[in-house]
Amino acid sequence: MPFDACMLYCITNEINNVAGGGRIEKIYQPERDEIILQMRTREGGRRLLINAGSNNPRISFTTTQKENPMQAPMFCMLLRKHLTGALLSSVEQIGFERVAKLTFETRDEMGFECKKYLIAEVMSKYSNLIFADESMKVIAALKTVDFTTSSLRQVLPGMRYELPPAQNKKNPLVTSKDEFCGLAASVEGNIKAYKFITTFYMGISTAVAREIVYEATGEFDSTLSGFNAQKIYACFNSVFDKIKSGCTTPSIVYDKQIPIEFSFLDLSHYGSSAEYKHFGSLSDALDSFYAERDKEQRIKQRASDIMKMLTNAESRLIKKIGSQEKELADCAKGEEYKKKGDLITSNIYLLRRGDKAVELIDYESWNEEASDFDRTIIELDERLSPAANAQRYFKLYNKSKNAKVELTKQIEIARKELEYIYSVFDALAKSETAMDLTEIRDELYRSGYASKMKGYAASKKAHKPTPSEFRSTNGYKILCGKNNFQNEYITHQIAEKSDYWFHAKNVAGSHVILITNGEEPPAEDFTDACEIAAYHSKAQGGQQIEVDYLLCKGVKKVPGAKPGFVVYHNNWSAYVTPTESKIQSMRIKK
């Protein structure tokens, strides 16, 4: 569900209860449209996240650690200047709009006490974060809005802050029974009841409106006709009484383990087929809901240039291989050219210059039905002598023979390059941080793809790769590369000869190293490493995935090959079915 005004009302109460009077210690801007205020509160350290993006705007506490840019953006630097050390005195919702005003008590440049405001507008694509002084004059905005962008409201430094244009809807916190029933009687009876609520009342999402109707009628898509508006109002009023009293039930609705909705109340209208999970606070629910979604979206945005380049390379290689395979099939005519050249040579006394075609007996082919040898019609170039025509066919034969060898070689090269492209696709899917993407860009740059990544140059400063780390059942350390750069690092630089190397068979995937410290680990630790290798491969989600493993001393790098390619022999194999819960339980969080 979208972060509606009901959710904002509840979350502002939660922030005031936990962080009211908290002191700002640090300010971060990990994303272009996201600010994190690290503060000291009555309950210890807390991180307040304000997201003003178009996809997932919200405000809540978070425990998710994000990688910050090397150099803080200007908006972040400005907030640090004015708000570091300030006290968060209150957070309030303006009206019942999706606008939260954070009030800070601080000091100005002269040392006098003053107030500063941070206004978070969580309105989907119109979301914004505005910093204002005591007189509500805009100091800076995350997204400036001028006359070319909007003629209704401008947000520019120096202008006085104004609320977004009103929607001319009723405030559900102060509506009365008579008002509600009167509005219901004034509309057409075949309108859906939940649409009536979202149309006439501000700040209510479709999911909450459907839940109100479901509680009143037993069906979420009931129409107003035939139902008692007073019954719907009773449920409507009950929900907003809970909101005003703070009696919320933070929850997430799952469909096949995929989160589809979050809310401050139980959304029972999804039925028994859905799964429900409750949380101790609204912030915990939001953190859990957006954790994976934000990560995938962030990686997708940052890796858009890599994805475009890889997609183009994949299309080019598939087209190239198809064309070369077609040419290779045409090379099958080579034997036919040789046969025609031999026939012309053996019957050269029958041919004359100027002949356009000739029918010759093929003494190597007996036709059982006709009880005679087959006859072959051979086209000739009338400008050439019979001997020259024979040489022409022999040249076509030699050309097709050489082309067959070269095409076979080129197809194999193209297939290996395509396999490498798929390995980079797999690495992108496993990327977790900006540094992982930097490593992939450096790898592609060194692999000859620099011209396809506009304006990119490989980093001159060497950095230490950070592969994923796991702990096996009996405490052995397991390393897993997230890209080819990390695969090479753990396999050829970290691993000792007595350590074990794992990789899913015949599919793109991570190199996995079981660090043995010179010991022979128990069987369950080998199983753990096999499951990690299977899970971090293109075979993820399958059953009985085959994984090869052997001592690291048997893994050799291929000279001149793309990064991450190795050869090995005398390996063992195991079949495993990994589960996400077990893999995550073994992972060492950094």
C-alpha positions in Angstrom: 0.0 0.0 0.0 1.1 3.6 -0.4 2.3 5.5 2.7 -1.0 7.2 3.3 -2.0 10.0 5.7 -3.3 7.4 8.2 0.1 5.7 8.3 1.8 9.1 8.6 -0.4 10.0 11.6 0.5 6.8 13.4 4.2 7.1 12.6 4.5 10.7 13.8 3.0 9.6 17.2 5.6 6.7 17.3 8.5 9.1 16.5 7.4 11.6 19.1 7.1 8.9 21.8 10.5 7.5 21.0 12.6 10.4 19.8 11.0 13.5 21.2 13.8 15.6 22.6 16.4 13.4 20.9 19.7 15.0 19.8 21.0 14.8 16.3 24.5 13.3 16.2 25.1 12.6 12.5 23.3 13.1 9.2 23.7 10.9 6.1 22.4 11.0 2.6 23.0 7.4 1.2 20.7 8.0 -1.8 19.9 11.0 -3.9 16.4 11.3 -2.4 16.9 9.8 1.1 18.2 11.3 4.4 19.1 9.5 7.6 19.2 11.4 10.9 21.2 9.5 13.5 20.2 10.6 17.0 20.5 9.9 20.7 17.1 9.3 22.3 15.6 8.2 25.6 15.8 4.6 24.3 19.4 4.9 23.0 20.7 5.4 19.5 18.1 5.6 16.7 18.2 6.2 12.9 15.4 8.2 11.5 14.9 7.6 7.7 13.2 10.1 5.5 12.7 8.9 1.9 11.4 11.5 -0.6 11.7 9.3 -3.7 8.9 8.7 -6.1 8.6 5.0 -5.6 8.8 4.3 -1.8 8.4 7.7 0.1 8.1 7.3 3.8 9.4 8.4 7.2 10.3 5.9 9.9 13.0 4.5 12.1 15.4 2.1 10.4 18.0 -0.4 11.4 19.2 -1.1 7.8 22.8 -0.1 7.2 23.5 1.6 3.9 26.7 2.5 2.2 27.2 6.2 2.0 28.9 8.1 -0.9 32.5 9.1 -0.6 31.5 12.8 -0.7 28.3 14.0 0.9 25.8 15.8 -1.4 25.3 19.6 -0.9 21.9 19.2 0.7 23.3 16.8 3.3 26.2 19.2 4.0 23.7 22.0 4.6 21.7 19.9 7.1 24.9 18.9 8.9 25.8 22.6 9.3 22.4 23.6 10.7 21.1 20.5 12.5 24.1 18.6 14.0 23.6 18.8 17.7 20.1 20.1 17.4 17.2 18.7 19.5 14.2 17.2 17.7 11.4 18.8 19.8 8.4 17.5 17.8 7.1 15.8 14.7 3.6 16.8 13.6 1.4 16.0 10.7 0.1 19.2 9.0 -3.7 18.8 8.8 -4.4 15.3 7.6 -2.1 15.7 4.6 0.9 13.5 3.8 3.1 16.2 5.1 5.2 15.9 8.3 6.9 18.9 10.0 10.0 18.1 12.1 10.8 20.9 14.5 14.4 21.3 15.7 15.7 23.5 18.5 19.2 24.7 17.7 21.3 27.9 17.5 22.0 30.3 14.7 25.3 31.6 13.5 25.4 34.1 16.3 24.7 31.6 19.0 21.1 32.6 19.7 18.4 29.9 20.2 16.2 29.4 17.2 14.0 26.8 15.5 14.5 25.1 12.2 12.1 22.9 10.3 12.5 19.9 8.1 9.3 19.3 6.1 8.8 15.8 4.6 6.2 15.6 1.8 5.5 11.9 1.2 3.4 12.2 -1.9 4.6 9.6 -4.4 6.1 11.3 -7.4 5.5 14.7 -5.8 7.5 13.8 -2.7 10.0 16.3 -1.4 12.1 17.3 1.6 12.3 21.0 2.4 14.5 22.7 5.0 13.1 26.0 6.4 14.0 28.6 9.0 12.0 29.9 11.9 9.8 32.1 9.7 9.1 29.1 7.4 11.2 30.6 4.7 12.8 27.9 2.5 16.5 27.5 3.0 17.0 24.6 0.7 15.0 21.8 -0.9 15.9 18.3 -2.0 14.0 19.0 -5.2 13.4 22.6 -6.3 10.2 23.4 -8.1 10.1 26.4 -10.4 7.6 27.9 -12.7 8.6 25.6 -15.6 7.8 22.6 -13.4 4.6 23.8 -11.7 2.4 26.9 -12.0 0.4 26.1 -8.8 3.3 26.0 -6.3 7.0 26.8 -6.4 9.6 25.5 -3.9 12.7 27.7 -4.2 15.2 29.0 -1.6 14.0 32.3 -0.2 10.3 31.7 -0.8 7.9 31.1 2.1 6.8 27.5 2.4 3.3 26.7 1.4 1.3 23.5 1.6 0.6 21.6 -1.6 -2.7 22.5 -3.2 -5.8 21.2 -1.3 -7.7 18.2 -2.6 -11.1 19.5 -1.4 -11.8 16.3 0.5 -13.2 15.7 4.0 -10.9 15.1 7.0 -11.8 11.6 8.3 -10.6 12.5 11.9 -13.4 15.0 12.4 -16.2 13.7 10.3 -19.6 13.0 11.9 -22.1 10.2 11.5 -24.6 12.6 9.9 -22.1 14.0 7.5 -20.9 10.5 6.4 -24.5 9.2 5.9 -25.5 12.3 4.1 -22.7 12.0 1.6 -23.5 8.3 1.1 -27.1 9.2 0.3 -26.1 11.9 -2.2 -24.0 9.6 -4.4 -25.2 7.0 -6.9 -26.0 3.7 -5.3 -23.9 1.5 -7.6 -20.6 3.0 -6.6 -18.2 0.7 -4.7 -18.2 1.6 -1.0 -14.4 1.7 -0.8 -14.3 4.1 -3.7 -16.8 6.3 -2.0 -14.5 6.5 1.0 -11.3 7.2 -1.0 -13.1 9.8 -3.2 -14.7 11.9 -0.4 -12.2 11.5 2.4 -8.5 12.5 2.3 -5.5 10.4 3.2 -7.0 7.0 3.1 -5.5 4.3 0.9 -7.5 1.8 -1.0 -6.3 -1.1 1.2 -7.6 0.6 4.4 -10.9 1.6 2.7 -11.4 -2.0 1.6 -10.8 -3.3 5.1 -13.4 -0.9 6.5 -16.0 -2.1 4.0 -15.0 -5.7 4.6 -15.5 -5.4 8.3 -18.9 -3.8 7.8 -20.3 -6.0 5.0 -18.2 -9.2 4.8 -17.1 -8.2 1.2 -14.4 -5.6 0.3 -16.0 -4.7 -3.1 -19.6 -4.1 -1.9 -21.5 -1.3 -3.4 -23.3 1.4 -1.3 -26.7 0.3 -2.6 -28.5 -2.2 -0.4 -26.2 -1.7 2.6 -26.6 0.4 5.7 -24.3 3.4 5.5 -24.5 3.6 9.3 -22.9 0.1 9.5 -20.0 1.2 7.3 -19.6 4.4 9.3 -19.4 2.4 12.5 -16.4 0.5 11.2 -15.0 3.7 9.6 -15.2 5.5 13.0 -13.8 2.5 14.8 -10.7 2.5 12.6 -10.1 6.2 13.2 -10.7 5.9 16.9 -7.8 3.3 17.0 -5.6 5.7 15.0 -6.3 8.6 17.4 -5.7 6.4 20.5 -2.6 4.9 19.1 -4.0 1.3 19.2 -2.3 0.1 16.0 -1.4 -3.4 14.9 1.6 -3.1 12.6 1.5 -5.9 10.1 2.5 -7.1 6.7 0.5 -9.3 4.3 2.5 -11.9 2.3 1.6 -13.8 -0.8 3.8 -16.9 -1.3 6.4 -15.3 1.0 6.4 -12.1 -1.0 5.3 -9.0 0.9 2.5 -7.3 -0.9 1.0 -4.9 1.7 1.8 -3.2 5.0 -0.6 -1.5 7.4 -1.2 -0.1 10.8 -4.1 -2.6 11.2 -4.9 -6.2 10.2 -5.9 -6.4 6.6 -8.2 -9.5 6.9 -9.9 -8.9 3.6 -7.1 -10.7 1.8 -8.5 -13.9 3.1 -7.0 -17.1 4.5 -4.8 -17.7 1.4 -2.6 -14.8 2.4 0.0 -14.9 5.2 0.1 -12.3 8.0 3.0 -11.2 10.2 2.8 -8.7 13.1 5.6 -6.4 14.3 6.4 -4.6 17.5 6.3 -1.2 15.8 5.3 0.5 12.6 9.0 1.3 11.9 9.9 -2.4 12.2 7.1 -3.3 9.7 8.2 -0.7 7.2 11.9 -1.7 7.6 11.0 -5.3 6.9 8.7 -4.5 4.0 11.1 -2.2 2.1 14.4 -3.9 3.0 14.6 -6.2 -0.1 12.5 -3.9 -2.4 14.8 -0.9 -1.8 17.9 -3.0 -2.3 16.8 -4.4 -5.6 15.6 -1.0 -6.9 18.8 0.8 -5.7 21.0 -1.8 -7.4 18.9 -1.7 -10.6 19.2 2.1 -10.8 22.9 2.2 -10.2 23.6 -0.7 -12.6 21.4 0.6 -15.4 24.4 1.4 -17.6 25.9 -2.1 -17.0 22.6 -3.8 -17.7 22.1 -1.9 -20.9 25.6 -2.7 -22.1 25.3 -6.4 -21.2 21.9 -6.7 -22.8 23.2 -5.2 -26.1 26.2 -7.5 -25.9 24.0 -10.5 -25.3 21.8 -9.7 -28.3 24.8 -9.1 -30.5 26.4 -12.4 -29.6 23.2 -14.4 -30.0 22.7 -12.9 -33.5 26.4 -13.5 -34.4 26.3 -17.1 -33.3 23.1 -17.7 -35.3 24.6 -16.2 -38.4 27.8 -18.2 -38.0 25.9 -21.4 -37.5 24.0 -20.8 -40.7 27.3 -20.3 -42.6 28.7 -23.4 -41.0 25.7 -25.4 -42.2 26.4 -24.0 -45.8 29.9 -25.4 -45.5 28.4 -28.9 -45.8 28.3 -28.2 -49.5 32.1 -28.4 -49.6 32.1 -32.2 -50.4 29.7 -31.6 -53.2 32.1 -29.0 -54.7 35.0 -31.4 -54.5 32.9 -34.2 -56.2 32.0 -31.9 -59.1 35.6 -30.8 -59.5 36.7 -34.5 -59.6 33.9 -35.4 -62.2 35.0 -32.5 -64.4 38.7 -33.6 -64.2 37.9 -37.3 -65.0 35.7 -36.3 -67.9 37.6 -33.3 -69.1 37.9 -34.8 -72.7 34.1 -34.5 -73.0 33.9 -30.8 -72.2 34.4 -27.8 -74.4 34.9 -24.1 -73.6 31.6 -22.3 -73.9 29.5 -25.1 -72.3 27.0 -23.8 -69.8 26.3 -27.2 -68.2 27.2 -30.8 -68.5 25.6 -34.1 -67.4 28.2 -36.6 -66.2 28.1 -40.2 -65.0 29.0 -40.6 -61.3 30.7 -44.0 -61.2 30.8 -43.8 -57.4 27.0 -43.8 -57.0 24.9 -46.8 -58.1 21.2 -46.5 -58.5 19.5 -49.8 -57.5 16.1 -48.9 -59.0 17.5 -47.8 -62.4 20.2 -50.5 -62.3 22.6 -47.9 -63.5 25.0 -45.2 -62.2 23.6 -41.8 -61.2 24.1 -38.9 -63.5 25.0 -35.4 -62.1 24.3 -32.1 -63.8 27.1 -29.6 -63.3 26.8 -25.9 -64.0 29.8 -24.4 -65.8 31.2 -20.9 -66.5 31.1 -20.6 -70.3 34.0 -18.1 -70.1 36.4 -20.7 -68.6 38.1 -23.7 -70.0 37.1 -27.2 -68.6 40.3 -27.3 -66.5 39.5 -23.8 -65.1 36.0 -24.9 -64.2 37.4 -27.8 -62.3 39.8 -25.5 -60.4 36.8 -23.2 -59.6 35.0 -26.0 -57.8 38.2 -27.1 -56.0 38.7 -23.5 -54.8 35.1 -23.4 -53.5 35.8 -26.7 -51.7 39.0 -25.4 -50.1 37.2 -22.2 -49.1 34.4 -24.1 -47.4 36.8 -26.4 -45.7 38.8 -23.5 -44.2 35.6 -21.6 -43.4 34.4 -24.7 -41.5 37.5 -24.7 -39.3 37.4 -21.0 -38.7 33.7 -20.7 -38.1 33.8 -23.6 -35.5 36.6 -21.7 -33.8 34.7 -18.4 -33.9 31.4 -19.9 -32.6 33.3 -21.4 -29.7 34.8 -18.0 -28.9 31.4 -16.3 -29.1 29.8 -18.9 -26.9 32.5 -18.5 -24.2 32.0 -14.7 -24.4 28.2 -15.2 -24.0 28.9 -17.5 -21.0 31.0 -14.7 -19.5 28.2 -12.2 -20.1 25.8 -14.5 -18.3 28.3 -14.8 -15.4 28.2 -10.9 -15.1 24.4 -10.9 -15.2 24.5 -13.4 -12.3 27.0 -11.1 -10.4 24.7 -8.2 -10.9 21.9 -10.1 -9.3 24.1 -10.8 -6.3 25.4 -7.2 -5.9 24.6 -5.7 -2.5 26.7 -2.5 -2.4 28.0 0.3 -4.6 31.5 -1.2 -4.2 30.2 -4.5 -5.7 29.1 -2.5 -8.8 32.4 -0.7 -9.0 34.2 -4.0 -9.0 32.0 -5.2 -11.9 32.6 -2.0 -13.8 36.4 -2.4 -13.3 36.2 -6.0 -14.4 34.3 -5.1 -17.6 36.7 -2.2 -18.3 39.6 -4.6 -18.1 37.8 -7.1 -20.3 37.5 -4.7 -23.2 34.1 -3.2 -22.6 35.3 0.3 -21.7 34.1 1.9 -25.0 30.6 0.7 -24.3 30.5 2.4 -20.8 30.5 6.1 -21.6 32.8 8.3 -19.6 33.9 5.4 -17.3 37.6 4.8 -16.4 38.8 2.0 -14.2 39.8 3.0 -10.7 43.5 3.5 -10.3 43.4 3.0 -6.5 43.5 -0.7 -5.6 40.9 -1.8 -3.0 40.4 -5.0 -1.1 37.4 -7.0 -2.3 34.7 -7.8 0.2 33.3 -11.3 -0.5 30.3 -12.6 1.5 31.3 -14.6 4.6 29.4 -17.5 6.2 29.9 -19.8 9.2 29.3 -23.5 8.8 27.7 -25.8 11.3 31.0 -26.6 13.0 32.3 -23.1 12.9 34.4 -23.2 9.7 34.7 -20.0 7.7 33.2 -20.0 4.2 33.8 -17.3 1.5 31.6 -16.7 -1.4 32.4 -14.3 -4.3 29.7 -12.0 -5.5 31.3 -11.3 -8.9 34.2 -12.6 -11.1 36.6 -10.1 -9.5 35.9 -11.5 -6.1 35.8 -15.1 -7.4 39.4 -14.7 -8.6 40.5 -13.0 -5.4 39.2 -15.8 -3.0 40.3 -18.6 -5.3 43.8 -17.5 -6.3 44.8 -15.2 -3.5 43.1 -16.2 -0.3 42.6 -19.9 -0.6 45.3 -22.3 0.6 46.1 -25.6 -1.1 44.3 -27.5 1.7 41.1 -25.5 1.5 38.1 -26.8 -0.6 36.6 -25.1 -3.7 32.9 -25.4 -4.6 30.9 -24.4 -7.7 27.5 -25.3 -9.1 28.0 -27.6 -12.1 27.7 -26.2 -15.7 25.9 -23.0 -14.6 27.1 -19.4 -13.9 27.6 -18.9 -10.2 29.9 -18.0 -7.3 33.2 -19.5 -6.3 32.9 -20.8 -2.8 35.9 -21.5 -0.5 35.7 -23.7 2.7 38.6 -22.5 4.9 39.8 -25.7 6.6 42.9 -24.3 8.5 44.7 -27.6 7.5 42.0 -29.8 9.1 39.5 -32.2 7.5 36.0 -30.7 8.2 33.0 -33.0 9.0 30.5 -34.0 6.3 27.9 -31.4 7.3 30.3 -28.6 6.7 30.8 -29.8 3.1 27.0 -29.9 2.7 26.8 -26.3 4.0 29.4 -25.1 1.5 27.6 -27.0 -1.3 24.3 -25.4 -0.5 25.9 -21.9 -0.4 27.4 -22.6 -3.9 24.1 -23.9 -5.2 22.1 -21.0 -3.8 24.5 -18.4 -5.3 24.2 -19.7 -8.8 21.8 -19.5 -11.8 20.3 -22.8 -10.6 19.0 -21.1 -7.4 15.4 -22.3 -6.6 16.0 -25.7 -8.2 15.9 -29.1 -6.6 18.9 -31.5 -6.3 21.4 -29.0 -7.7 24.7 -30.7 -8.6 27.8 -29.0 -7.1 31.4 -29.8 -7.9 34.1 -29.6 -5.2 37.8 -30.4 -4.8 40.9 -29.2 -3.1 41.9 -25.7 -4.1 45.3 -26.8 -5.4 43.5 -28.6 -8.3 41.8 -25.4 -9.5 43.8 -23.7 -12.3 43.3 -20.3 -13.9 42.9 -20.4 -17.7 45.6 -18.3 -19.4 44.1 -15.4 -21.4 40.5 -16.3 -20.3 38.0 -13.8 -19.0 38.1 -13.2 -15.2 36.7 -16.0 -13.1 37.2 -18.8 -15.6 39.0 -21.9 -14.2 39.6 -25.5 -15.1 39.7 -28.4 -12.7 39.9 -32.2 -12.7 39.4 -35.1 -10.3 36.6 -33.5 -8.5 33.8 -34.9 -6.4 30.1 -34.0 -6.8 27.1 -33.6 -4.5 23.4 -32.9 -4.9 21.8 -30.4 -2.6 18.6 -28.4 -2.3 19.4 -25.1 -0.5 16.9 -23.1 1.5 17.1 -19.3 1.9 16.5 -19.5 5.7 19.5 -21.7 6.2 21.7 -19.7 4.0 20.8 -16.5 5.8 21.3 -18.1 9.2 24.9 -19.0 8.2 25.8 -15.6 6.8 28.1 -13.3 8.9 26.6 -9.8 8.8 29.1 -7.0 8.5 
